[in-house]
């Protein structure tokens, strides 16, 4: 209270005696401030009357009228501060734009990430019965380590339903989609589908439009197609009883039409045919020692899973007593997110680690955007202290002021969310292309609307909370007297802390992006043991296999191919799994070792570019090497410390002779450090199983070569369209998940830096404005532009420097743990941190430099005159 001006003693005593004791202190303080103001405005006499009247209206008997007065006052303030909010936002268009831009970009980034996360966590939710569906997994021991696979003997599914209680249905499924040429209604297209058992439709309930799930696949040549495929071939879904041919072979009758599979479904095929059709082409699929079928089971609701797991292993070992494999059930709910196994058991990892990672990134970006908002709002607080003082003097309570500032931040958040929706709709096609999904923001979906409302409220309240409570705490007397606000130093400290948090997050994301890129590049750049460039592979159909020699000769004669070969799979997806008990001289009979076997034609090694380290290649006459094999270095080490050439590998009655050793090559898991043992066979009897034609191109004009190859294929296989794949391109797809993580982390890391720099730009502008008087004086005293620019910029560079100290160890720990999940991994280089630091410094200098240079170039006379 002022020493010169005292409130009238009698009214004050009345107030203390009869007023509400819960609010007496606040009311008394407000009246003191109002009384001082009235004395200055109207003189002492009128001020005393006004004070007396106000005290009279505040006494308890008259509170009703006062309440009405307060209510009207509050309504007036609410209307007033809404207008004031709009006026302030318009008056400070630059700051408002920075705030909206920062929040909008942050919310748009977070929205895209959450759409991706939503798609991931709802995988297979189109299968209503998914909680009762399991995949039967198998563990195979190799040198004491259990390797988990979904490959089981083909006959196992039928045995399970007969011998294991608790299993309602069982079905085999090929797993990988099969491409077939479907011909119907004078149309022919390659379509992808699955071979399954007749019980499959009853298990997954794929929402049939036509037909019955119980009987649709009863007939061997029955075919179930999707709505999309029916419309494509017939223009209608009313196609029951119509016939189509698969690969120009048998005619199939359409017995059911199902709805199109959801994009995030495990079953994406457009047709389903009977699994037995595969067995007729590959009899080895019915053997108990061939692990090639994926088996699904549906359990009864009260089934005992532990008991079933024990019986699964017993069923497998009873049919093949030599086997030491074990089996277990893997629930459908975990197929997509938790498909990682360590030593035979799910380890809780898989796609879920990326879901968690990007959820954290989305929250961090939102946090960075909110910090940005808070920083800009608190920085402007000094400009609004007079407004706060006047409003308080006129009767606005702290609650009203808090509401005003929160309403401003909520309004900005609301506008930002509207802008972010526009951004999301604009860029979501490109984002879908990047992540390979069909994501969509649905404004008629209550979950999406709810999420946007939640984001608006969270961002608005979080971002506006500190400015609201900070600004509303100003003492109006000190403000109106022009006393410097003591809280400014505290707000400056918090503001600097928030800037450091922003840059710690941005720097960490950028370092993570670079290291992920290095890991992918490190793996791609390793010596894979063959030459993927200049090779294409074609899935063989129709007469291609029978005309292989003629096709190869024609391609070489035309000069478009150096060589051609056949195999079961492309080289990077090598081998069919065979756990037959191979033996050789000196092998421990109790040692069970998995051997991957691949049947090829004699020219395979030279065509794909493998290197023979010992022995020789296959003889061009396949019959001459019918019992010969070529092994990789990993297999050779198991057989002997010396050259294994000439050693015999025995499997049952088969005796195979090792004629050569090829350099270890990469297949399957590209991050595996040490390849598993592999055996190549070139028996003429295996020719019927070969499905892939690999061609090494000879010319430099690839497009011309491909046209010539197509002409040759049309001659020897005229009924089938020509389709091919580049080996190196398909190999790169093995890095799909890591490449996605790299791209997303890179994009969002750059955006986090962008948001941080937006805030820095605003703060630099504010600092230059606040220190304009100091700058003017320094210039008059002889300071140069460089001195002024360095003086202001150094404050921000110090903050970024502190961010390095915090961010570097955090980034190192995070990325070190991430790399531990890869056997073959890149080291973490120090220069990554230095490079990211340098880039961050450059961004900071560019952002701050413009504003500081602008301030330094101002005429000091004009600045001081305005001050």
LOKEFI-611842 format. One record per residue (C-alpha): x, y, z; residue in three letters. Coordinates in steps of 0.001 Angstrom, whole numbers, padded with zeros to 6 digits, always signed. Layout:
// residues N
XYZALA/...
// end
This chain:
// residues 867
+000000+000000+000000UNK/+001155+003495-000735UNK/+002582+005415+002224UNK/+000927+008643+001169UNK/-002579+007334+000510UNK/-004567+005372+003116UNK/-008009+003885+002685UNK/-010711+005313+005010UNK/-010478+003504+008359UNK/-014233+003196+009206UNK/-015345+001602+005925UNK/-012285-000661+006099UNK/-013300-001848+009599UNK/-016863-002445+008395UNK/-015459-004487+005563UNK/-013286-006552+007903UNK/-016249-007088+010281UNK/-019043-008020+007872UNK/-017451-009127+004620UNK/-016971-012797+003627UNK/-013890-013980+005586UNK/-012932-016382+002747UNK/-012350-013535+000320UNK/-011581-010609+002629UNK/-007843-010449+001845UNK/-008287-010477-001909UNK/-011177-007958-001769UNK/-009317-005661+000601UNK/-006247-005671-001627UNK/-008259-004952-004751UNK/-010082-002050-003017UNK/-006783-000552-001946UNK/-005550-000577-005533UNK/-008854+000874-006775UNK/-008811+003559-004061UNK/-005325+004733-005072UNK/-006470+004886-008661UNK/-009638+006866-007713UNK/-007634+009373-005645UNK/-005391+010065-008617UNK/-008281+010276-011053UNK/-011011+012020-009011UNK/-009417+013409-005891UNK/-009621+012304-002244UNK/-013239+013245-001488UNK/-014831+011446-004388UNK/-012466+008517-003876UNK/-013670+008126-000257UNK/-017337+008094-001352UNK/-016651+005552-004035UNK/-014726+003444-001519UNK/-017581+003674+001004UNK/-020181+002696-001585UNK/-018144-000242-002803UNK/-017637-001470+000783UNK/-021370-001131+001395UNK/-022198-003268-001634UNK/-019741-005942-000518UNK/-021285-006458+002935UNK/-023117-009770+003398UNK/-026722-008453+003354UNK/-026098-006988-000063UNK/-024079-009843-001592UNK/-026973-010906-003862UNK/-026831-007634-005716UNK/-023075-007773-005720UNK/-023190-011308-007138UNK/-025406-010083-009920UNK/-022995-007258-010483UNK/-020062-009669-010518UNK/-021909-011940-012929UNK/-022589-009080-015311UNK/-018992-007980-014876UNK/-017737-011456-015663UNK/-019908-011709-018772UNK/-018577-008361-019871UNK/-015037-009507-019321UNK/-015625-012770-021176UNK/-016906-010905-024202UNK/-014197-008341-023847UNK/-011282-010715-023632UNK/-012589-012726-026578UNK/-012445-009571-028672UNK/-009161-008716-027062UNK/-007792-012125-028010UNK/-008655-011589-031656UNK/-007223-008080-031520UNK/-003976-009258-029937UNK/-003561-012060-032438UNK/-004117-009651-035320UNK/-001906-006973-033807UNK/+000951-009463-033454UNK/+000461-011209-036744UNK/+004107-012210-037004UNK/+004159-013986-033650UNK/+000721-015474-034253UNK/+001864-016860-037600UNK/+004970-018358-036029UNK/+002876-019936-033299UNK/+000266-021319-035686UNK/+002925-022575-038104UNK/+004892-024326-035382UNK/+001865-025965-033790UNK/+000295-026850-037163UNK/+003428-028571-038416UNK/+003800-030361-035095UNK/+000188-031534-035014UNK/+000313-032583-038698UNK/+003458-034654-038086UNK/+001954-036247-034995UNK/-001312-036954-036852UNK/+000491-038770-039659UNK/+002493-040828-037195UNK/-000582-041720-035154UNK/-002420-042779-038332UNK/+000491-045104-039074UNK/+000490-046384-035491UNK/-003289-046945-035607UNK/-002883-049000-038745UNK/-000137-051100-037168UNK/-001927-051864-033897UNK/-005154-052832-035693UNK/-003446-055368-037940UNK/-005666-058403-038593UNK/-008565-056852-036691UNK/-010785-057736-039653UNK/-010653-061357-038431UNK/-013350-061448-035766UNK/-012194-064806-034416UNK/-008522-063842-034148UNK/-008148-064462-030408UNK/-008683-068191-031012UNK/-006407-068507-034059UNK/-002759-069517-033753UNK/+000144-070332-036006UNK/+002083-073491-035166UNK/+005776-072608-034846UNK/+008736-074945-034778UNK/+012134-074637-033056UNK/+015164-076234-034681UNK/+018419-076501-032730UNK/+021621-075497-034442UNK/+024817-075664-032391UNK/+022837-075220-029199UNK/+020789-072279-030445UNK/+017070-072674-031274UNK/+015937-071091-034556UNK/+012199-070502-034873UNK/+010334-071100-038104UNK/+006721-071412-039224UNK/+007576-074271-041626UNK/+006092-077609-040650UNK/+005566-080973-042368UNK/+002572-080862-044708UNK/+000640-083775-043136UNK/+000722-082283-039641UNK/-002420-080128-039942UNK/-004704-083096-040588UNK/-003191-085052-037693UNK/-003639-082205-035231UNK/-007428-082055-035519UNK/-007626-085832-035049UNK/-005187-086305-032180UNK/-004987-083053-030201UNK/-007994-082094-028114UNK/-008790-078405-027973UNK/-008123-077808-031681UNK/-011328-077049-033555UNK/-009919-076521-037064UNK/-006511-076717-038715UNK/-005439-075533-042126UNK/-002280-075285-044151UNK/-001515-072092-046022UNK/+001334-071235-048344UNK/+002161-068052-046464UNK/+003896-066196-049282UNK/+001429-065061-051939UNK/+001456-067139-055129UNK/+001196-065353-058447UNK/-000889-067152-061080UNK/-002197-066249-064496UNK/-005981-066153-064154UNK/-007913-066373-067417UNK/-011666-065803-067647UNK/-014181-064031-069805UNK/-011537-063332-072490UNK/-009353-061580-069908UNK/-006041-062687-068476UNK/-004219-061102-065539UNK/-001596-062160-063062UNK/-003280-062356-059638UNK/-001887-063212-056219UNK/-003532-065776-053972UNK/-003110-068540-051414UNK/-003418-072322-051381UNK/-005305-073390-048232UNK/-007266-076280-046774UNK/-011064-076434-046960UNK/-011411-075385-043299UNK/-009574-072114-043814UNK/-012621-069953-044592UNK/-014478-071190-041507UNK/-011475-070197-039386UNK/-010860-066637-040540UNK/-014441-065755-041566UNK/-013512-063396-044440UNK/-017038-061887-044808UNK/-018480-063771-047735UNK/-020673-061920-050225UNK/-021636-065104-052021UNK/-021351-068743-051048UNK/-020854-070626-047790UNK/-017567-070802-045823UNK/-018239-074422-044799UNK/-018608-075756-048343UNK/-016846-073250-050600UNK/-013594-075221-050846UNK/-014972-078761-050620UNK/-014227-079478-054252UNK/-010599-079855-055340UNK/-011065-077401-058206UNK/-013167-074889-056319UNK/-011963-071296-056242UNK/-012852-068466-053874UNK/-012190-064978-055199UNK/-012448-061460-053848UNK/-015013-058853-054776UNK/-012254-056892-056533UNK/-011264-059835-058715UNK/-014881-060666-059570UNK/-015527-057120-060750UNK/-012249-057072-062669UNK/-013060-060199-064689UNK/-016864-060253-064816UNK/-018059-056780-063848UNK/-020313-058244-061132UNK/-020056-060224-057904UNK/-022806-062596-059024UNK/-020286-065098-060361UNK/-021001-068350-058502UNK/-020675-071283-060882UNK/-018557-069400-063421UNK/-015216-070912-064379UNK/-011684-069539-064644UNK/-008384-071174-065486UNK/-005181-070898-063446UNK/-001906-070857-065346UNK/-003668-072184-068459UNK/-004072-075511-066696UNK/-007289-076763-065106UNK/-010651-075033-065000UNK/-011765-073891-061558UNK/-015332-073192-060494UNK/-015997-070079-058459UNK/-017805-071177-055303UNK/-017654-068057-053151UNK/-016948-064330-053298UNK/-015395-062597-050266UNK/-015032-058923-049492UNK/-011734-057328-050406UNK/-009091-057954-047725UNK/-008275-055060-045479UNK/-004930-053422-046343UNK/-003530-054345-042920UNK/-004478-057996-043100UNK/-002199-061046-043089UNK/-004343-062570-045846UNK/-004063-060273-048864UNK/-004641-062751-051656UNK/-007338-062251-054273UNK/-008039-065959-054621UNK/-008003-069116-052470UNK/-007552-072608-053889UNK/-007062-076050-052325UNK/-003622-076822-050872UNK/-003775-080352-052275UNK/-003190-078906-055749UNK/+000321-077964-054662UNK/+000966-081472-053355UNK/+000095-082959-056740UNK/+002874-080840-058274UNK/+005402-081302-055462UNK/+004997-084719-053790UNK/+007737-083968-051265UNK/+005258-081636-049552UNK/+003533-084696-048032UNK/+006726-085997-046388UNK/+007212-085647-042632UNK/+010855-084610-043004UNK/+010110-081727-045373UNK/+009321-078549-043463UNK/+007411-076460-045987UNK/+003814-075833-044875UNK/+002518-073029-042659UNK/-000094-074501-040306UNK/-002884-072491-038663UNK/-005189-073810-035960UNK/-008370-072531-034354UNK/-008817-073484-030694UNK/-011962-073972-028678UNK/-012467-071130-026181UNK/-011646-073373-023205UNK/-008589-075017-024765UNK/-005480-075518-022606UNK/-002671-073938-024626UNK/+000179-075383-022535UNK/-001199-078900-022912UNK/-001599-078394-026652UNK/+002003-077159-026978UNK/+003254-080376-025407UNK/+001106-082493-027706UNK/+002271-080623-030799UNK/+005875-081630-030150UNK/+004818-085210-029425UNK/+002891-085425-032714UNK/+005958-084248-034636UNK/+008418-086587-032919UNK/+006100-089606-033067UNK/+006074-089359-036884UNK/+009820-088826-037070UNK/+011610-090222-033980UNK/+014927-088745-035072UNK/+013615-085227-034743UNK/+014514-083100-031754UNK/+012370-080153-032890UNK/+009755-078686-030585UNK/+006540-076838-031459UNK/+004429-074135-029866UNK/+001394-071972-030641UNK/+001864-068364-031683UNK/-001322-066234-031269UNK/-002675-064273-034212UNK/-002831-061091-032139UNK/+000989-061197-031950UNK/+001779-062134-035552UNK/+002418-058638-036758UNK/+003727-056741-033743UNK/+005655-059384-031783UNK/+007145-061607-034501UNK/+010680-061677-033124UNK/+012122-064784-031457UNK/+015262-065321-029425UNK/+016526-068826-028866UNK/+013138-070377-029528UNK/+010850-067999-027635UNK/+009067-064734-028470UNK/+011247-061944-027078UNK/+008566-059223-027105UNK/+010159-057423-030029UNK/+009256-057074-033663UNK/+007249-054374-035351UNK/+006107-053184-031933UNK/+009502-051536-031360UNK/+008853-049245-034317UNK/+005312-048546-033091UNK/+006741-047509-029731UNK/+009549-045543-031348UNK/+007262-043490-033565UNK/+004711-042969-030814UNK/+007507-041449-028750UNK/+008639-039363-031736UNK/+005066-038076-032275UNK/+004770-037080-028625UNK/+008204-035439-028742UNK/+007289-033406-031821UNK/+004088-032257-030133UNK/+006117-031370-027066UNK/+008621-029407-029177UNK/+005763-027534-030832UNK/+004195-026742-027442UNK/+007546-025596-026052UNK/+007876-023357-029068UNK/+004510-021809-028291UNK/+005298-021332-024618UNK/+008625-019700-025411UNK/+007116-017186-027797UNK/+004235-016417-025442UNK/+006442-015816-022390UNK/+008867-013781-024468UNK/+006054-011397-025346UNK/+004882-011166-021770UNK/+006730-007908-021073UNK/+004677-006261-023791UNK/+001447-007252-022067UNK/+002156-006449-018460UNK/+000494-003034-018790UNK/-002608-004676-020210UNK/-002666-007047-017247UNK/-002244-004152-014825UNK/-005077-002146-016335UNK/-007417-005151-016405UNK/-006663-005963-012788UNK/-007245-002358-011798UNK/-010598-002416-013561UNK/-011643-005447-011549UNK/-010484-008463-013511UNK/-009556-011252-011119UNK/-006696-013640-011710UNK/-009151-016351-012771UNK/-010489-014117-015508UNK/-007020-013309-016736UNK/-005979-016963-016725UNK/-009091-017736-018758UNK/-008189-014988-021186UNK/-004675-016241-021827UNK/-005753-019876-021972UNK/-008484-018939-024441UNK/-005837-017301-026605UNK/-003700-020425-026637UNK/-006755-022644-027211UNK/-007829-020448-030102UNK/-004350-020659-031591UNK/-004326-024416-031037UNK/-007728-024683-032721UNK/-006529-022687-035733UNK/-003343-024755-035793UNK/-005315-028004-035808UNK/-007456-026718-038682UNK/-004292-025851-040608UNK/-002764-029220-039709UNK/-005831-031024-041107UNK/-005294-029197-044386UNK/-001618-030175-044329UNK/-002434-033822-043613UNK/-004996-034013-046431UNK/-002473-032408-048789UNK/+000467-034655-048101UNK/-001114-037949-047092UNK/-000887-039418-050648UNK/+002892-038850-050592UNK/+003090-040183-047034UNK/+001175-043323-048062UNK/+003592-043824-050906UNK/+006481-043511-048471UNK/+005154-045968-045878UNK/+003410-048310-048332UNK/-000004-048035-046699UNK/-003480-046689-047421UNK/-003894-044341-044488UNK/-006682-041783-044317UNK/-007810-039150-041844UNK/-011556-039659-041414UNK/-013385-036649-040008UNK/-016537-038756-039669UNK/-014737-041193-037385UNK/-015322-040319-033725UNK/-011886-041685-032810UNK/-010127-039310-035175UNK/-012339-036392-034131UNK/-011764-037249-030490UNK/-008010-037389-031058UNK/-008001-033965-032735UNK/-010089-032464-029936UNK/-007766-034028-027388UNK/-004729-032676-029221UNK/-006324-029222-029399UNK/-007113-029160-025684UNK/-003793-030695-024658UNK/-001699-028397-026822UNK/-003788-025348-025980UNK/-003761-025930-022236UNK/-000190-027190-022083UNK/+001175-024465-024301UNK/-000855-021710-022660UNK/-000548-022808-019055UNK/+002751-021178-018151UNK/+002067-017858-019911UNK/-001415-017739-018370UNK/-000266-018267-014783UNK/+002859-016203-015290UNK/+001171-013155-016819UNK/-001752-013199-014436UNK/+000587-013080-011426UNK/+001818-009532-012184UNK/+001205-006957-009463UNK/-000936-004203-011028UNK/+000485-001440-008789UNK/+004042-002220-009824UNK/+002975-002559-013434UNK/+001199+000812-013506UNK/+004142+002451-011751UNK/+006495+001009-014343UNK/+008380-001107-011798UNK/+010402-003836-013502UNK/+008841-007226-013092UNK/+011063-009414-010943UNK/+009669-012563-012467UNK/+011292-011715-015791UNK/+014565-013325-014787UNK/+012731-016533-013876UNK/+010862-016581-017127UNK/+014125-016050-019002UNK/+015648-019050-017249UNK/+012669-021241-018106UNK/+012691-019973-021689UNK/+016332-020929-022090UNK/+015660-024332-020583UNK/+012856-024947-023046UNK/+015080-023962-025971UNK/+017671-026473-024782UNK/+014999-029211-024558UNK/+013882-028435-028104UNK/+017360-028723-029528UNK/+018223-031827-027498UNK/+015252-033574-029145UNK/+016107-032283-032621UNK/+019795-033196-032381UNK/+018974-036663-031057UNK/+016581-037317-033950UNK/+019127-036147-036511UNK/+021887-038334-035057UNK/+019513-041303-035008UNK/+018639-040698-038664UNK/+022273-040660-039746UNK/+023139-043833-037805UNK/+020099-045700-039180UNK/+021176-044662-042668UNK/+024703-045894-041942UNK/+023390-049238-040683UNK/+021394-049815-043872UNK/+024253-048640-046069UNK/+026707-050782-044107UNK/+024580-053889-044666UNK/+023852-053139-048316UNK/+027508-052491-048955UNK/+028746-055771-047492UNK/+030088-058449-049800UNK/+026967-060561-050353UNK/+028910-063297-052153UNK/+027242-062889-055546UNK/+026636-060151-058108UNK/+023065-058918-057974UNK/+023540-056148-060548UNK/+022691-056832-064194UNK/+020538-059851-063315UNK/+016790-060324-063583UNK/+014661-063247-062479UNK/+011373-064516-063872UNK/+008828-066851-062310UNK/+008571-069694-064768UNK/+005152-070680-066110UNK/+003740-072684-068957UNK/+006424-074097-071226UNK/+009358-072084-069896UNK/+010859-074894-067833UNK/+010627-077395-070682UNK/+012155-074921-073134UNK/+014887-073705-070804UNK/+017838-074829-072949UNK/+016323-073309-076084UNK/+015530-070037-074280UNK/+019044-069816-072829UNK/+020691-070515-076186UNK/+018515-067961-077951UNK/+019233-065244-075395UNK/+022990-065851-075577UNK/+022881-065980-079384UNK/+021084-062634-079518UNK/+023742-061172-077245UNK/+021277-059984-074585UNK/+022352-062467-071901UNK/+025677-063757-070665UNK/+024024-066802-069168UNK/+020789-068130-067642UNK/+019995-070619-064917UNK/+017104-072129-062974UNK/+016564-072507-059228UNK/+013766-072917-056719UNK/+014014-069409-055299UNK/+015838-066148-056058UNK/+019335-066120-054621UNK/+018550-063666-051782UNK/+015621-065835-050588UNK/+017672-068904-050938UNK/+016994-072517-050101UNK/+014254-074806-049032UNK/+014467-075964-045476UNK/+015463-079570-044935UNK/+016278-080871-041488UNK/+017069-084405-042596UNK/+019821-085838-040550UNK/+022806-085372-042754UNK/+025961-087081-041612UNK/+029590-087206-042646UNK/+032781-088690-041398UNK/+033703-087308-038016UNK/+030293-085808-037263UNK/+028994-086153-033715UNK/+025911-088431-034083UNK/+024110-086479-031370UNK/+024677-083184-033171UNK/+021583-081987-035057UNK/+022462-079389-037687UNK/+020020-077623-040021UNK/+021075-077631-043662UNK/+019508-075381-046259UNK/+019294-077030-049657UNK/+018808-075436-053036UNK/+018290-077272-056309UNK/+019812-075462-059288UNK/+020945-076069-062838UNK/+024697-076520-063533UNK/+025330-072962-064702UNK/+023925-071416-061501UNK/+027178-070372-059812UNK/+028612-068648-062876UNK/+025300-066923-063656UNK/+024682-065396-060237UNK/+028364-064588-059799UNK/+029325-066743-056808UNK/+032995-067394-056090UNK/+034363-070927-055882UNK/+036893-071052-053046UNK/+037785-074730-053342UNK/+037130-077583-055786UNK/+035158-077043-058976UNK/+031826-075974-060433UNK/+029071-078348-061575UNK/+029660-080185-064826UNK/+027589-078834-067717UNK/+026170-082343-068023UNK/+023853-082454-065018UNK/+023651-086225-065108UNK/+027404-086465-064544UNK/+027016-084608-061222UNK/+023696-086113-060195UNK/+025108-087050-056770UNK/+027480-084123-056423UNK/+026992-081094-054206UNK/+028630-077732-053723UNK/+028602-076303-050215UNK/+029304-072906-048696UNK/+032188-072070-046387UNK/+029987-072307-043274UNK/+029141-075924-044133UNK/+032769-076678-045038UNK/+033935-075578-041570UNK/+031547-078060-039986UNK/+032907-080947-042036UNK/+036644-080453-041803UNK/+039413-078057-040879UNK/+040926-078826-044237UNK/+039463-079047-047697UNK/+036129-080930-047623UNK/+036264-081648-051365UNK/+035796-085354-051879UNK/+033961-085871-048569UNK/+030666-087746-048553UNK/+027451-086310-047138UNK/+024975-089022-046264UNK/+021204-088668-045883UNK/+019469-092008-045517UNK/+020352-094025-048586UNK/+021685-091021-050472UNK/+025448-090543-050635UNK/+026498-087164-052012UNK/+030000-086076-052817UNK/+031329-082590-052140UNK/+032948-081295-055348UNK/+033333-077619-054456UNK/+033068-074872-051849UNK/+031660-071427-052637UNK/+032325-068296-050690UNK/+029701-067579-048004UNK/+026836-065507-049402UNK/+023999-063523-047844UNK/+020412-064766-048032UNK/+017249-064604-045925UNK/+018192-062504-042901UNK/+020509-059884-044388UNK/+021651-058817-040923UNK/+022878-062286-039946UNK/+026628-062092-039416UNK/+027459-065758-040054UNK/+025477-067618-042759UNK/+023975-071011-041976UNK/+025308-074054-043885UNK/+024037-074368-047448UNK/+024172-077161-049970UNK/+023650-076810-053752UNK/+022459-079798-055749UNK/+022163-080098-059504UNK/+020315-083351-059865UNK/+018284-083678-063099UNK/+015536-085266-060992UNK/+014923-081966-059186UNK/+014272-080010-062369UNK/+010492-080188-061941UNK/+010755-078236-058681UNK/+012622-075303-060234UNK/+010481-072169-060449UNK/+012855-069265-061005UNK/+014709-068366-064201UNK/+017662-066049-063528UNK/+019249-064208-066461UNK/+022508-062254-066382UNK/+022196-059421-068856UNK/+025143-058773-071123UNK/+024458-055399-072729UNK/+024566-051916-071327UNK/+021188-050984-072846UNK/+018940-052764-070394UNK/+015644-051639-071903UNK/+016624-052947-075328UNK/+017767-056229-073786UNK/+014460-056609-071953UNK/+012506-056118-075173UNK/+014587-058818-076859UNK/+014069-061158-073899UNK/+010322-060561-074096UNK/+010351-061496-077785UNK/+012104-064768-076967UNK/+009627-065532-074187UNK/+006724-064867-076532UNK/+008140-067463-078904UNK/+008557-070208-076306UNK/+005761-069222-073925UNK/+003253-067206-075989UNK/+000256-067507-073652UNK/+001857-065785-070675UNK/+002559-062067-070257UNK/+006240-061237-069726UNK/+007015-060139-066149UNK/+010423-059832-064525UNK/+012172-058515-061409UNK/+015601-056987-060996UNK/+017547-058949-058395UNK/+019249-055915-056856UNK/+015924-054022-056592UNK/+014214-056931-054873UNK/+017244-057363-052611UNK/+016905-053738-051530UNK/+013297-054444-050488UNK/+014659-056651-047705UNK/+015579-053378-046007UNK/+012021-052080-046275UNK/+011365-051682-042554UNK/+014734-050100-041789UNK/+014424-047798-044803UNK/+010981-046730-043559UNK/+012379-045981-040106UNK/+015225-044055-041692UNK/+012926-041975-043903UNK/+010428-041195-041160UNK/+013073-040390-038561UNK/+014842-038168-041099UNK/+011702-036292-042102UNK/+010458-035772-038592UNK/+013954-034918-037355UNK/+014229-032152-039956UNK/+010747-030916-039068UNK/+011649-030890-035377UNK/+014649-028713-036251UNK/+012386-026530-038369UNK/+009930-026047-035501UNK/+012788-025306-033121UNK/+014237-022758-035544UNK/+010833-021096-035854UNK/+010878-020566-032129UNK/+014460-019392-032253UNK/+013560-016924-034970UNK/+010804-015469-032782UNK/+013045-015310-029736UNK/+015838-013625-031696UNK/+013374-011051-032950UNK/+012127-010450-029423UNK/+015652-010181-028024UNK/+016676-007706-030685UNK/+013610-005601-029903UNK/+014184-005708-026138UNK/+017837-004756-026470UNK/+017366-002060-029118UNK/+018283+000733-026665UNK/+021457-001090-025606UNK/+022355-001722-029242UNK/+021867+001969-030059UNK/+024144+003092-027207UNK/+026806+000538-028099UNK/+026820+001697-031715UNK/+027176+005321-030695UNK/+030110+004289-028503UNK/+031824+002640-031473UNK/+030574-000942-031599UNK/+030593-002414-035121UNK/+027856-004457-036772UNK/+029950-007588-036208UNK/+030259-006749-032495UNK/+026494-006315-032148UNK/+025683-009450-034153UNK/+028168-011539-032194UNK/+026865-010192-028877UNK/+023265-011251-029519UNK/+024031-014453-031429UNK/+026397-015736-028759UNK/+023518-016056-026279UNK/+021679-018431-028574UNK/+024817-020320-029601UNK/+025541-020971-025919UNK/+022097-022555-025569UNK/+022713-024757-028606UNK/+026139-025654-027206UNK/+024511-026798-023948UNK/+022072-028833-026050UNK/+025045-030705-027561UNK/+026323-031642-024111UNK/+022944-033126-023164UNK/+021962-034621-026550UNK/+025181-036410-027524UNK/+025279-038972-024677UNK/+021505-039531-024941UNK/+021737-040180-028692UNK/+024759-042430-028234UNK/+022995-044591-025629UNK/+019776-044875-027654UNK/+021506-045798-030911UNK/+023949-048152-029230UNK/+021003-050117-027789UNK/+019237-050036-031162UNK/+022264-051438-032984UNK/+022582-054266-030468UNK/+019543-055927-032106UNK/+021574-056525-035291UNK/+024288-059155-035584UNK/+025900-057319-038481UNK/+026056-053682-037479UNK/+027967-050517-038126UNK/+030167-048873-035498UNK/+029114-045459-034188UNK/+031472-042830-035567UNK/+032395-039665-033637UNK/+032119-037538-036754UNK/+028367-038183-036918UNK/+027992-036137-033755UNK/+030365-033480-035048UNK/+028540-033255-038381UNK/+025104-032977-036792UNK/+026466-030377-034380UNK/+027886-028354-037242UNK/+024612-028484-039184UNK/+022685-027416-036088UNK/+025043-024508-035516UNK/+024668-023384-039120UNK/+020862-023563-038855UNK/+021012-021558-035636UNK/+023301-018906-037099UNK/+021126-018549-040186UNK/+017969-018313-038084UNK/+019326-015874-035524UNK/+021672-014027-037869UNK/+018936-012427-039898UNK/+017237-010844-036907UNK/+020463-009781-035172UNK/+021902-008303-038349UNK/+018664-006420-038904UNK/+018880-004974-035375UNK/+022573-004129-035742UNK/+021992-002201-038970UNK/+019297+000095-037514UNK/+020109+003772-037128UNK/+021021+004246-033421UNK/+019703+007824-033382UNK/+016245+006724-034441UNK/+016289+003892-031919UNK/+017260+006144-029003UNK/+014773+008817-030029UNK/+011941+006281-029998UNK/+013121+004958-026620UNK/
// end
